Amino acid sequence: MAVVREFTLPDLGEGLTEATIVQWMVEVGEVVAVDQPVVEVETAKAMVEVPCPYGGVVTARFGAEGAEVPVGAPLVTVAVGAVPDDLAGTGPSAHGSEAGAPADAAEAGSGNVLVGYGTSAAAARRRRIRPGGTGPAAGASRPAEQVAARQDSSGAEAAGVPGAVAAAGARRGANGSAAARAAEAGSRTVAVISPLVRRMAREHDLDLREVTGSGRDGLILRTDVECAIRTRQEHATAGAGVTDAVGAAAGPAAPTGEERIPLRGMLGAAAEKFSRSRREIPEATCWVDADATELLAARRAMNVPGAPKVSLLALLARITTAALARFPQLNSTVDTKTQEIVRLPAVHLGFAAQTDRGLVVPVVRDAHTRTVEDLSAEFARLTETAREGGLSLAELTHGTFTLNNYGVFGVDGSTPIINHPEAAMLGVGRIAAKPWVHNGELAVRQVVQLSLTFDHRVCDGGTAGGFLRFVADCVEQPALLLRGM
């Protein structure tokens, strides 16, 4: 006998209380396996796929795409036991049941902890190929009356359990191979794994089945989607030129309306954090110009052929961790409840990264224990993952100090907002050739402006100035880092 189980939005961690539904990954009446992702949501931190701990037939979905769902609210209901075990028990937990687990394990759920980004890496990447409704076999195997959808009193998209069970059995008997079923339905699996790629396609109403992937095994990359969008826009522009010429004779065009962008998801979280930082932190900023010529020369010397590449950001990070070891006051936070300054033992270094989804701050864990080569590799990995939209919550939280390289935007200085609840942020402007007095003579040197924005509650100007001066001295003379090693 089938038992209907309700799966609610789990605790996503880090104090997150809600998420926005980005994309449903299952349909009402579809058979799902234990720990199969059923919905993709966007939190204030990242895009995550939420797996369902129950295997069976989906009988209802709650919430439309774009709707905000609070933690604990229902996502789907699943009729457990409504389908044979070889359909509903294809997930990791089902194998454990075959090995001697209780027979009602599927009813109880997977037992895995659903925090952040799913229960297991293998389950999180599973996809189901939905059989289409074309062709004689599909028409015979899934009659319309068996899966008639309805709207229940709560507004959820629902279907009757008996009809869903019949549809599941018919799908099972139609063809034993998922690939064969997809071919029979006249469709193909969309080779895309990046949430950012899927999001871009949805925002531009682009059918990924019409995009040819340039990646390995036909994987659709972001560049493929961007190229398809650009091609379509060029065609639309060419057609619009003819329309505009005809419309010009009819009279002036109506003025365009205002655009409203909801402060939700990551955008809303960033806005709230900026506002809170301004409200709570009495910040101050000091800055200094430094001659970075020797630092650039040291980087060139490190990047010998055959050796791992060392980035400039990694060198600045190594200087920053050395400065924090001398001035630990700046690697701290303020506990407003107890009115205490909490000095932190480890340096988890955040760095600002600009992506298509906005500004994110990935965190390098235990940066003070890493070598320059290790730091460089980790910066590259986190930056690439951020651009693909694949950063986990653990990679976006618990930073203790932020390094902000705004020189990539071609500007010299800035007074940034501290990344609450941290106590300071080091800013690095562009490195540009400027006149500079070097060894008593005027010369053209590579000059950079460094700025430190700090919480005046954790230290005074003397400490902040000492920290910034040490950083500037190491930029001008990288050999100073060898002192004390």
C-alpha positions, -999 to +999 in steps of 0.1 A: +000+000+000+013+034-009+022+059+018+022+096+009+053+113+024+057+151+025+092+165+018+099+200+031+126+224+023+155+214+046+177+236+067+202+250+043+227+260+069+244+293+078+212+309+092+195+308+058+157+308+063+144+308+027+152+299-009+139+308-043+127+280-066+148+282-098+138+251-116+117+220-110+136+188-119+107+164-117+071+164-129+039+154-111+034+117-117+071+110-123+089+082-105+118+094-083+146+075-067+159+080-031+182+110-029+174+121-065+174+160-069+139+172-074+143+210-074+170+236-079+169+266-056+188+298-051+198+308-016+215+339-005+248+320-008+246+298-039+226+277-063+219+243-048+201+211-059+178+196-033+175+158-032+144+140-019+150+113+007+120+093-005+116+071-035+082+067-052+058+087-074+056+125-071+020+133-063+023+171-058+047+200-062+044+232-040+055+265-054+061+279-089+095+287-103+106+321-090+086+317-058+103+321-024+099+291+000+107+293+037+127+265+054+102+238+066+076+246+039+065+216+017+083+211-016+068+178-029+047+149-017+058+114-028+037+082-028+062+057-012+056+021-021+034+030-051+059+016-076+081-016-077+114-014-058+135-016-090+120+018-100+118+037-067+149+022-051+176+030-076+193+055-053+223+048-030+201+039+000+183+013-020+214-007-024+218-007+014+183-021+017+192-050-006+221-057+016+199-064+046+184-031+056+147-031+069+121-033+042+105+000+052+138+019+047+124+036+016+094+048+037+117+063+063+138+081+037+175+081+030+186+092+064+212+115+049+217+150+062+202+176+038+222+207+045+234+230+018+239+211-014+226+176-011+233+142+004+260+127-018+280+137-049+268+108-069+231+114-062+234+151-068+245+145-104+217+120-113+193+130-140+161+113-152+151+112-189+114+119-190+096+100-218+078+122-241+042+120-252+047+113-289+048+080-308+025+050-306+042+034-276+041+065-255+005+071-264-004+036-253+017+035-222+006+067-206-031+075-212-042+110-204-068+099-179-041+081-158-021+113-151-047+140-151-033+169-131-054+190-108-049+220-084-054+211-048-068+234-021-033+246-011-024+257-047+000+228-052+003+211-086-010+175-079-020+143-095-040+112-083-018+085-068-035+056-086-031+073-119+005+081-112+012+045-103-004+033-135+016+058-155+048+047-137+042+010-145+034+018-181+066+038-184+085+009-169+071-016-194+073+006-225+111+002-227+138-011-203+164+014-215+162+051-206+182+059-238+158+039-259+128+057-243+144+090-250+150+081-286+114+068-290+101+101-277+122+120-302+143+138-276+178+137-264+196+142-230+208+178-226+245+176-218+249+204-193+260+203-157+265+239-147+237+257-129+249+290-144+245+276-179+210+265-172+201+298-156+215+318-185+194+297-209+162+302-189+167+339-186+171+342-224+144+316-232+169+294-249+162+257-256+194+239-246+184+210-269+191+233-298+226+241-286+256+221-298+281+216-269+318+223-276+330+206-244+341+170-238+315+145-249+293+173-263+291+191-229+274+225-233+296+252-219+288+288-210+305+300-242+282+278-262+251+294-246+265+329-250+272+323-287+237+310-292+222+340-274+244+364-294+235+348-327+198+350-319+201+386-309+219+395-341+190+379-361+165+398-340+184+431-345+184+426-383+146+420-382+140+449-359+158+473-383+131+466-409+103+470-383+118+503-370+119+517-406+082+509-410+073+522-375+091+555-381+066+565-407+037+558-383+050+582-356+074+583-326+078+552-304+064+551-269+089+557-241+102+525-225+090+518-190+110+516-158+127+483-149+122+468-114+148+443-101+137+423-070+163+423-042+161+386-037+185+357-036+222+366-037+214+402-047+191+407-017+216+390+006+244+413-005+222+444-001+213+433+035+249+426+044+261+460+031+234+478+050+241+459+082+278+466+079+271+503+075+247+503+105+268+483+129+305+489+121+322+522+128+347+519+100+377+540+090+401+539+061+437+547+057+458+543+025+494+546+012+511+544-022+538+517-026+564+509-052+555+474-065+584+472-090+603+447-069+572+426-062+566+422-100+602+413-105+599+386-077+569+372-094+587+370-128+616+352-111+592+326-095+574+319-128+602+299-144+593+275-172+580+242-159+571+255-124+535+261-112+524+297-120+523+321-091+497+349-093+501+384-080+470+379-058+487+349-042+518+371-034+496+398-019+477+371+001+510+358+015+520+393+025+485+398+041+488+366+063+522+377+074+509+411+084+480+395+103+504+374+122+520+407+134+487+425+140+462+398+151+437+425+162+426+428+126+418+391+123+389+393+147+352+400+150+329+418+175+303+398+194+276+425+199+256+403+223+284+398+248+301+431+239+334+413+233+361+414+207+368+378+195+403+373+181+404+343+157+432+318+156+431+310+119+431+332+088+403+322+064+410+347+036+381+359+015+387+376-018+362+395-039+353+379-073+330+394-099+307+369-117+277+370-140+255+366-109+271+395-091+298+399-065+308+369-044+335+364-018+350+329-019+371+319+011+405+303+012+406+281+043+436+283+066+454+307+043+481+313+069+494+277+065+496+277+027+525+284+004+524+309-024+520+281-050+491+266-030+474+299-026+477+306-063+461+273-072+433+277-047+425+312-059+423+299-095+401+270-085+377+291-065+375+318-091+366+294-119+340+276-097+325+310-088+321+319-125+304+286-131+280+292-102+292+260-084+305+274-051+293+255-020+282+272+012+314+261+029+334+280+002+315+312+007+313+315+045+333+319+077+359+343+063+379+363+088+396+389+066+390+400+030+415+409+002+399+431-024+418+436-057+398+464-073+427+472-095+413+448-121+386+474-128+413+500-137+409+522-106+435+534-081+416+536-049+384+527-030+367+529+004+350+495+004+323+482+028+336+457+054+324+422+048+303+418+080+311+403+105+348+407+097+368+436+111+389+447+082+395+446+044+427+453+025+422+470-009+446+469-038+444+493-067+458+490-102+496+489-106+506+517-130+538+533-142+543+566-124+571+590-115+587+580-082+617+589-062+639+558-062+674+559-045+673+596-044+665+600-081+633+605-101+624+574-120+594+557-136+583+529-112+553+505-110+532+521-082+501+507-064+477+523-039+469+501-009+440+509+014+429+494+047+393+497+059+390+486+095+365+484+124+376+511+148+362+490+177+389+464+173+419+486+171+430+522+168+448+541+140+482+531+152+475+494+148+459+499+114+487+522+102+513+497+114+495+468+095+493+489+063+529+501+065+541+465+069+522+454+039+536+483+018+571+476+030+568+439+019+554+451-015+584+473-020+609+448-006+595+412-008+627+399+009+613+412+042+590+382+043+621+360+048+628+378+082+617+356+110+612+325+088 
